[in-house]
């Protein structure tokens, strides 16, 4: 990247709320229904129908405002945003313009240079449009998504790289997941992002001409689209050209952005107050109720994990990355007091199994108390760590506890002193040179000899006892 320029990036994130019904009617918001089966005269905008605000939408918006330190507008209103598009049956979208529900929020990200605060201009409530499906030279419209409630979260132009954009989105998604107002499933369109990007000479206060990249549905695509667009704009300016203000689309196949349409301004939408809806009045009682129901913030939980469980900062950040993983850890910690061992196993074997199955902690094939049971068996010397790693996949596959598998397969640790001494003597008899090397001061061979005993016992010998007895016999 040319270091004479710097990018200026702002992100607009659309979050689909997980309410059971749409924003202004009783139609279901369930994903995956047959096309055009979850619709009614209200969400299709038939003449003479009247929308009614879903109160849960307002409550969800208030929760997000509180989680990100927004100033909540106790008086806000809905507006009509007028434009024609095939998947917008009314010919306008009900949104919020100059009186959004929340303003002046903030979000902190951890960059290589330390913490950086990203300002958030506004958060507003709006309805979703339908969905266009293209194929075989024909386009179809599915109106099921029409009227699904959204929150739009608009950042300040405080982001200066694609990596910062990624960190911002990751942190925003984490907060939304903790708040439980959305499933944030990007594949199903529950979280979508538009990126505004311009470049300017370093040190210049004035912004350059921006382009908007629409409908980015993965963090990876956001980064790639921004990297391409930043490079494209720099090349245009270096060659003496000018940047056109426009809306662009990202082609994930080519890794490039392409022109979609010239960028509209707010006046192009002819906003005016929605005449069929009363203003939104957020009461003191609603704010108090929302405050009481708020979860522990991710950063606070991370700090608590470090303090309460004595975990390193890295472990705590991984385990609190999403609320279901944090809950699983705390459930484990009720049954096993070796907190670092729980952390090691969750970040290793456990996460690997989840990733292979593409499931979250909520759908973990091994219950938290059963993982704790396995770890307690290691802690109590009933099985070795090596055997535990053989048992865990069996637990995943069968749903059985560690104790059941140990009993069925006879995997209990050999801790009988006489039996271990016999194995040690057999190993020493077969490795006389290594024994002599040890006596000549080459202490490094001790690990080899212990390894041979563990191999002979098929991993069942108690490692601590093997170590103690080996040193005793050799000396």
C-alpha positions as CSV (number, residue, x, y, z in Angstrom):
1,X,0.0,0.0,0.0
2,X,1.2,3.5,-0.9
3,X,2.1,5.1,2.5
4,X,1.5,8.6,1.1
5,X,-2.2,8.0,1.4
6,X,-4.4,6.8,4.2
7,X,-7.9,5.1,3.9
8,X,-10.9,6.5,5.7
9,X,-13.5,3.8,6.4
10,X,-17.0,3.8,7.9
11,X,-19.2,0.8,8.2
12,X,-23.0,0.4,8.1
13,X,-24.0,-2.9,9.7
14,X,-27.6,-4.2,9.4
15,X,-28.6,-6.6,12.2
16,X,-31.7,-8.8,11.8
17,X,-33.5,-9.0,15.2
18,X,-34.6,-12.4,16.4
19,X,-38.2,-11.4,17.2
20,X,-40.7,-14.1,16.4
21,X,-42.8,-11.7,14.3
22,X,-42.1,-8.9,11.8
23,X,-41.8,-5.3,12.8
24,X,-45.3,-4.0,11.9
25,X,-47.4,-7.2,11.6
26,X,-47.8,-10.7,13.0
27,X,-46.1,-12.6,10.1
28,X,-43.4,-15.1,11.2
29,X,-39.7,-14.1,10.8
30,X,-38.6,-17.8,10.6
31,X,-35.8,-18.4,8.1
32,X,-36.2,-21.0,5.3
33,X,-40.0,-20.9,4.8
34,X,-41.3,-21.5,1.3
35,X,-41.1,-18.3,-0.7
36,X,-43.9,-15.9,-0.3
37,X,-45.7,-17.9,2.5
38,X,-45.0,-15.5,5.4
39,X,-46.6,-12.4,4.0
40,X,-49.8,-10.3,4.6
41,X,-51.4,-7.1,3.4
42,X,-49.4,-5.1,6.0
43,X,-45.9,-6.2,5.0
44,X,-46.9,-6.0,1.4
45,X,-48.1,-2.4,1.8
46,X,-51.7,-2.9,0.5
47,X,-53.7,0.3,0.4
48,X,-55.6,1.1,3.6
49,X,-53.6,-1.2,5.9
50,X,-52.0,0.2,9.1
51,X,-48.7,-0.9,10.6
52,X,-48.3,-1.5,14.4
53,X,-44.9,-1.2,16.0
54,X,-43.6,-4.5,17.5
55,X,-42.5,-3.4,21.0
56,X,-39.8,-6.1,21.2
57,X,-38.0,-4.3,18.4
58,X,-37.7,-1.1,20.6
59,X,-36.6,-3.1,23.6
60,X,-33.9,-4.8,21.6
61,X,-32.7,-1.5,20.3
62,X,-32.5,0.0,23.8
63,X,-30.4,-3.0,25.0
64,X,-27.9,-2.5,22.2
65,X,-27.8,1.2,23.0
66,X,-26.9,0.5,26.6
67,X,-24.3,-2.2,25.7
68,X,-22.4,0.4,23.5
69,X,-22.9,3.6,25.5
70,X,-25.2,5.2,23.1
71,X,-27.2,8.3,24.1
72,X,-30.8,7.0,23.9
73,X,-33.3,9.4,22.4
74,X,-36.4,9.1,24.5
75,X,-38.4,10.6,21.6
76,X,-37.7,9.2,18.1
77,X,-39.9,8.6,15.1
78,X,-40.2,6.4,12.0
79,X,-39.8,7.9,8.5
80,X,-40.6,6.9,4.9
81,X,-37.5,6.4,2.7
82,X,-39.0,6.6,-0.8
83,X,-37.4,4.6,-3.7
84,X,-38.5,2.0,-6.2
85,X,-36.9,-1.5,-6.2
86,X,-38.5,-4.8,-7.3
87,X,-38.2,-6.3,-3.8
88,X,-39.8,-3.3,-2.1
89,X,-43.5,-3.7,-2.6
90,X,-44.6,-0.5,-0.9
91,X,-42.3,1.7,-3.0
92,X,-40.9,3.0,0.2
93,X,-39.1,1.6,3.3
94,X,-40.0,2.5,6.9
95,X,-36.8,3.6,8.6
96,X,-35.5,6.4,10.8
97,X,-33.8,9.5,9.5
98,X,-33.2,12.6,11.6
99,X,-34.6,11.1,14.8
100,X,-32.9,7.7,15.4
101,X,-33.3,5.8,18.6
102,X,-29.6,6.1,19.6
103,X,-26.7,8.4,18.8
104,X,-23.0,8.9,19.8
105,X,-22.1,5.3,20.7
106,X,-18.6,3.8,20.9
107,X,-16.8,0.5,20.6
108,X,-13.2,-0.3,21.6
109,X,-11.0,-2.6,19.6
110,X,-7.6,-4.2,20.4
111,X,-5.1,-3.2,17.6
112,X,-1.3,-4.0,17.3
113,X,-0.8,-0.4,18.6
114,X,-3.1,-0.9,21.6
115,X,-6.7,-0.1,22.3
116,X,-8.6,2.2,19.8
117,X,-12.0,3.6,20.2
118,X,-14.3,3.7,17.2
119,X,-17.2,6.2,17.4
120,X,-20.6,5.1,16.3
121,X,-22.8,7.9,14.8
122,X,-26.2,6.3,15.2
123,X,-28.3,3.2,15.6
124,X,-31.7,3.2,14.0
125,X,-34.7,0.9,13.5
126,X,-36.0,-0.1,10.1
127,X,-37.7,-2.8,8.1
128,X,-36.0,-5.2,5.7
129,X,-36.9,-5.4,2.0
130,X,-37.6,-8.7,0.2
131,X,-35.1,-10.9,-1.6
132,X,-34.4,-11.1,-5.4
133,X,-33.4,-14.5,-6.7
134,X,-31.8,-14.6,-10.2
135,X,-31.3,-17.5,-12.5
136,X,-31.7,-18.9,-16.0
137,X,-32.5,-15.4,-17.4
138,X,-35.4,-14.9,-15.0
139,X,-35.6,-13.0,-11.7
140,X,-38.0,-14.0,-8.8
141,X,-39.0,-12.1,-5.7
142,X,-39.4,-13.6,-2.3
143,X,-41.3,-11.2,0.0
144,X,-40.9,-13.4,3.2
145,X,-38.1,-11.1,4.4
146,X,-40.1,-7.9,3.8
147,X,-40.9,-6.3,7.1
148,X,-38.3,-8.3,9.1
149,X,-37.0,-5.9,11.8
150,X,-33.5,-4.6,11.5
151,X,-31.1,-2.3,13.4
152,X,-28.7,-0.3,11.4
153,X,-25.5,0.6,13.2
154,X,-23.4,3.3,11.5
155,X,-19.9,3.9,12.6
156,X,-18.0,7.2,12.4
157,X,-15.2,7.3,9.7
158,X,-12.7,6.3,12.3
159,X,-11.4,3.1,10.8
160,X,-8.0,3.3,9.0
161,X,-7.4,-0.2,7.6
162,X,-9.2,-3.4,6.5
163,X,-7.8,-5.1,9.6
164,X,-9.3,-2.5,11.9
165,X,-12.6,-3.0,10.0
166,X,-12.4,-6.7,10.7
167,X,-11.7,-6.2,14.4
168,X,-14.6,-3.7,14.7
169,X,-17.0,-6.2,13.1
170,X,-15.8,-9.0,15.2
171,X,-16.2,-7.0,18.4
172,X,-19.6,-5.7,17.3
173,X,-20.8,-9.3,16.5
174,X,-19.6,-10.4,19.9
175,X,-21.5,-7.7,21.7
176,X,-24.7,-8.5,19.7
177,X,-24.4,-12.2,20.5
178,X,-24.0,-11.4,24.2
179,X,-27.0,-9.2,24.1
180,X,-29.0,-12.1,22.4
181,X,-31.0,-9.8,20.2
182,X,-29.8,-11.6,17.0
183,X,-28.3,-14.9,16.0
184,X,-25.8,-12.9,13.8
185,X,-25.8,-15.7,11.2
186,X,-24.1,-14.1,8.2
187,X,-24.9,-17.0,5.9
188,X,-28.7,-16.4,6.5
189,X,-28.3,-12.7,6.2
190,X,-28.8,-11.8,9.9
191,X,-25.7,-9.7,9.8
192,X,-24.8,-7.7,6.7
193,X,-22.4,-4.9,6.1
194,X,-22.0,-1.9,3.7
195,X,-18.6,-0.2,3.7
196,X,-17.9,3.4,2.9
197,X,-14.3,4.0,1.9
198,X,-12.2,7.0,0.6
199,X,-8.5,7.8,0.6
200,X,-6.7,11.1,1.3
201,X,-3.1,12.2,1.5
202,X,-1.7,11.5,5.0
203,X,-2.0,14.5,7.2
204,X,-4.9,16.0,5.2
205,X,-8.0,16.8,7.4
206,X,-10.5,16.9,4.5
207,X,-12.0,13.5,3.4
208,X,-11.7,12.3,-0.1
209,X,-14.6,11.2,-2.3
210,X,-16.1,8.0,-1.0
211,X,-17.5,4.9,-2.6
212,X,-19.9,2.5,-0.9
213,X,-19.5,-1.3,-1.2
214,X,-22.9,-3.0,-0.6
215,X,-24.1,-6.2,1.0
216,X,-20.9,-7.8,2.3
217,X,-21.9,-11.0,4.1
218,X,-18.6,-12.2,5.6
219,X,-15.8,-10.6,7.5
220,X,-13.3,-12.1,5.1
221,X,-15.1,-10.4,2.1
222,X,-15.2,-7.1,4.0
223,X,-11.4,-7.2,4.3
224,X,-10.8,-8.3,0.7
225,X,-13.3,-5.7,-0.7
226,X,-11.7,-2.9,1.3
227,X,-8.1,-3.9,0.3
228,X,-9.1,-4.0,-3.4
229,X,-11.0,-0.7,-3.3
230,X,-8.3,1.2,-1.4
231,X,-5.7,0.0,-4.0
232,X,-8.0,0.9,-6.9
233,X,-8.7,4.4,-5.6
234,X,-4.9,5.1,-5.0
235,X,-4.1,3.9,-8.6
236,X,-6.9,6.2,-10.0
237,X,-5.4,9.3,-8.1
238,X,-1.8,8.4,-9.0
239,X,-2.8,8.4,-12.6
240,X,-4.4,11.9,-12.3
241,X,-8.0,10.6,-12.3
242,X,-10.9,11.4,-10.0
243,X,-12.9,9.1,-7.8
244,X,-16.6,9.0,-8.6
245,X,-19.1,8.8,-5.7
246,X,-20.9,5.6,-6.4
247,X,-22.2,2.3,-5.0
248,X,-20.1,-0.8,-5.9
249,X,-20.5,-4.5,-5.5
250,X,-17.8,-7.0,-4.5
251,X,-17.3,-10.0,-6.6
252,X,-15.8,-12.7,-4.4
253,X,-14.8,-14.8,-7.4
254,X,-12.5,-12.2,-8.9
255,X,-11.7,-10.4,-5.6
256,X,-12.7,-7.0,-7.3
257,X,-15.4,-4.4,-6.8
258,X,-17.5,-3.2,-9.7
259,X,-19.9,-0.3,-10.3
260,X,-23.5,-0.9,-9.3
261,X,-25.0,2.6,-9.6
262,X,-24.2,6.2,-8.8
263,X,-24.5,7.0,-5.1
264,X,-27.7,8.5,-3.9
265,X,-27.8,11.3,-1.4
266,X,-30.4,11.5,1.5
267,X,-32.5,14.1,-0.5
268,X,-32.9,11.6,-3.3
269,X,-35.1,9.5,-1.0
270,X,-37.5,12.3,-0.1
271,X,-37.7,11.3,3.5
272,X,-40.7,12.4,5.5
273,X,-42.3,11.4,8.8
274,X,-44.2,8.1,8.6
275,X,-47.9,9.2,8.9
276,X,-49.2,5.8,10.0
277,X,-47.1,5.3,13.1
278,X,-46.9,7.2,16.4
279,X,-43.5,8.5,17.6
280,X,-41.5,6.1,19.7
281,X,-41.4,7.1,23.4
282,X,-38.7,5.3,25.4
283,X,-39.8,5.5,29.0
284,X,-37.5,5.6,32.1
285,X,-39.1,2.3,33.1
286,X,-38.1,0.6,29.8
287,X,-34.5,1.8,30.2
288,X,-34.4,0.5,33.8
289,X,-35.9,-2.8,32.8
290,X,-33.4,-3.2,29.9
291,X,-30.5,-2.2,32.2
292,X,-31.5,-4.9,34.7
293,X,-31.7,-7.6,32.0
294,X,-28.3,-6.7,30.4
295,X,-25.7,-9.5,30.3
296,X,-22.1,-9.1,31.6
297,X,-20.2,-7.2,28.9
298,X,-17.6,-9.3,27.0
299,X,-14.6,-7.2,28.2
300,X,-15.8,-7.4,31.8
301,X,-16.3,-11.2,31.5
302,X,-12.8,-11.5,30.1
303,X,-11.3,-9.5,32.9
304,X,-13.2,-11.6,35.5
305,X,-12.0,-14.9,33.9
306,X,-8.4,-13.7,34.4
307,X,-9.1,-12.8,38.0
308,X,-11.5,-15.5,39.2
309,X,-10.0,-18.5,37.4
310,X,-6.3,-17.3,37.3
311,X,-6.3,-17.6,33.5
312,X,-3.8,-15.9,31.2
313,X,-5.2,-13.0,29.2
314,X,-5.1,-15.0,25.9
315,X,-7.0,-17.9,27.4
316,X,-9.6,-15.6,28.8
317,X,-10.1,-13.8,25.5
318,X,-10.6,-17.1,23.6
319,X,-13.0,-18.5,26.2
320,X,-15.2,-15.4,26.3
321,X,-15.2,-14.8,22.5
322,X,-18.8,-15.9,22.4
323,X,-21.3,-16.3,25.3
324,X,-22.0,-20.0,24.8
325,X,-18.2,-20.9,25.1
326,X,-17.9,-18.8,28.2
327,X,-21.0,-20.5,29.7
328,X,-19.6,-23.9,28.9
329,X,-16.3,-23.1,30.6
330,X,-18.1,-21.8,33.8
331,X,-20.3,-25.0,33.9
332,X,-17.1,-27.1,33.6
333,X,-15.5,-25.1,36.4
334,X,-18.4,-26.1,38.8
335,X,-17.2,-29.7,38.6
336,X,-13.4,-29.4,38.1
337,X,-11.1,-27.1,40.1
338,X,-8.1,-27.3,37.7
339,X,-9.2,-24.2,35.8
340,X,-6.1,-24.0,33.6
341,X,-6.5,-27.7,32.6
342,X,-10.1,-26.9,31.5
343,X,-8.9,-24.0,29.5
344,X,-6.2,-26.1,27.8
345,X,-8.6,-28.8,26.8
346,X,-11.3,-26.4,25.6
347,X,-8.9,-24.5,23.4
348,X,-7.4,-27.8,22.1
349,X,-9.4,-31.0,21.8
350,X,-12.8,-29.5,22.5
351,X,-12.7,-26.6,20.1
352,X,-11.2,-28.9,17.4
353,X,-14.2,-31.2,17.7
354,X,-16.6,-28.3,17.5
355,X,-14.9,-26.8,14.4
356,X,-14.9,-30.2,12.6
357,X,-18.6,-30.4,13.1
358,X,-19.2,-26.7,12.5
359,X,-21.3,-26.3,15.7
360,X,-21.2,-23.9,18.6
361,X,-20.8,-24.7,22.3
362,X,-24.6,-24.9,22.7
363,X,-24.5,-28.0,20.5
364,X,-21.3,-29.5,22.0
365,X,-21.4,-33.3,21.7
366,X,-19.9,-33.6,25.2
367,X,-21.6,-32.0,28.2
368,X,-19.6,-29.7,30.3
369,X,-19.9,-31.9,33.4
370,X,-18.7,-34.9,31.4
371,X,-15.6,-33.0,30.2
372,X,-15.0,-32.0,33.8
373,X,-15.3,-35.7,34.7
374,X,-12.7,-36.7,32.2
375,X,-10.3,-34.0,33.5
376,X,-10.9,-35.0,37.1
377,X,-9.8,-38.6,36.2
378,X,-6.5,-37.2,34.9
379,X,-6.2,-35.0,38.0
380,X,-6.8,-38.0,40.4
381,X,-4.3,-40.2,38.6
382,X,-7.0,-42.6,37.3
383,X,-5.9,-42.1,33.7
384,X,-3.0,-40.4,31.9
385,X,-3.3,-37.4,29.7
386,X,-2.5,-39.7,26.7
387,X,-5.3,-42.0,27.5
388,X,-7.7,-39.1,28.0
389,X,-7.0,-37.9,24.5
390,X,-7.9,-41.4,23.2
391,X,-11.1,-41.4,25.3
392,X,-12.4,-37.9,24.3
393,X,-13.2,-38.8,20.7
394,X,-15.1,-41.8,22.0
395,X,-17.1,-39.6,24.3
396,X,-17.9,-37.4,21.3
397,X,-18.9,-40.3,19.1
398,X,-20.9,-42.3,21.7
399,X,-22.2,-39.8,24.2
400,X,-20.8,-42.0,27.0
401,X,-18.9,-40.6,30.1
402,X,-15.2,-41.1,30.5
403,X,-15.8,-43.4,33.4
404,X,-18.0,-45.7,31.3
405,X,-15.4,-45.9,28.5
406,X,-12.5,-46.5,31.0
407,X,-14.4,-49.4,32.6
408,X,-15.5,-50.9,29.2
409,X,-12.0,-50.8,27.7
410,X,-10.0,-51.4,30.9
411,X,-8.0,-48.2,30.5
412,X,-7.4,-47.5,34.2
413,X,-3.9,-46.3,35.1
414,X,-1.5,-48.9,36.4
415,X,-0.4,-47.4,39.7
416,X,0.8,-50.7,41.4
417,X,4.4,-50.1,42.5
418,X,5.5,-53.7,41.9
419,X,4.0,-53.9,38.4
420,X,5.7,-50.6,37.4
421,X,9.1,-51.7,38.9
422,X,8.9,-54.9,36.9
423,X,8.3,-52.9,33.7
424,X,11.1,-50.5,34.5
425,X,13.6,-53.3,35.1
426,X,12.7,-54.9,31.8
427,X,13.2,-51.6,29.9
428,X,16.6,-51.0,31.6
429,X,17.7,-54.6,30.7
430,X,16.9,-53.9,27.1
431,X,18.7,-50.5,27.1
432,X,22.0,-51.0,28.9
433,X,23.8,-48.4,26.8
434,X,21.3,-45.7,27.8
435,X,21.6,-46.8,31.5
436,X,25.4,-46.4,31.2
437,X,25.0,-43.0,29.5
438,X,22.8,-41.9,32.4
439,X,25.3,-43.0,35.0
440,X,28.0,-41.1,33.0
441,X,26.1,-37.9,33.5
442,X,23.9,-37.8,30.4
443,X,20.7,-37.0,32.3
444,X,18.8,-36.4,29.0
445,X,18.3,-40.1,28.4
446,X,16.0,-40.3,31.4
447,X,13.1,-39.0,29.2
448,X,13.8,-41.7,26.6
449,X,13.8,-44.5,29.3
450,X,10.5,-43.2,30.8
451,X,9.0,-43.1,27.3
452,X,10.0,-46.7,26.8
453,X,8.2,-47.7,30.0
454,X,5.0,-45.7,28.9
455,X,5.2,-47.4,25.6
456,X,5.5,-50.9,27.2
457,X,2.5,-50.1,29.4
458,X,0.5,-48.8,26.4
459,X,0.2,-45.5,28.1
460,X,-1.5,-46.9,31.2
461,X,1.4,-46.6,33.7
462,X,1.1,-43.6,36.1
463,X,3.6,-41.1,34.7
464,X,4.4,-39.6,38.1
465,X,5.2,-43.0,39.6
466,X,7.2,-44.1,36.6
467,X,9.3,-41.0,37.0
468,X,9.9,-41.4,40.7
469,X,10.7,-45.2,40.5
470,X,12.9,-44.8,37.5
471,X,15.1,-42.2,39.2
472,X,15.2,-44.3,42.4
473,X,16.2,-47.5,40.6
474,X,18.8,-45.8,38.4
475,X,20.4,-44.1,41.5
